[in-house]
Amino acid sequence: AKRRGRKLNATPHWLIPEQLEEINDFYEITKAFRLYTGVNYCVDHIIPLQGKTVCGLHVPWNLQVLTESDNARKSNKFEEE
C-alpha cells in the first residue's frame, strides 16, 4: 500500500492520456514477456521513486522493463552512466 501511494504521489497531474497509456503499456509488456519466456519481469523506475540522493517520477521516460533478478540486483539505486 505504501509503494502504491508513492507511485500515485509520483505521477504528475500534467501527464497527457497518451503518456498514461505508455505507462500501462510497460505493465502489459512485462506480462507478455512472462508468458513467452517463463521468466518474471517487472517495471523498474530508472530513477527510484525514493532514492537516497534523488527521487524520480512515475512517468514513461523513467520506466524500463527488467527481469526480477536484475531489478533486485539494482535495488533502489540510481546508476549514472
Steps between C-alpha positions, in 0.01 A plus 500: 500500500788738578662430164171555319461832683852610406430413136176701504673797661785473248264504199480862379154644435626654174549167319284474191282192436749360245776509762278324754434235234877464447536427870231231477680355196809433712293282733342317205847435355613338826199267489573406138870437571406279796255299284747448216818437700384363835729754667357757740537858382411826672474869425792686654542870564835605355519776759338348812184655642678519835874496455764613748621792288226552238131418458351426161153531357257233382521606134564298182853631447599382850385141447672190368420129493744280690504143615416471868854380572654800321264733684591344836869538416446867416307546825385858561801667338546743217795390291637788296662405174 
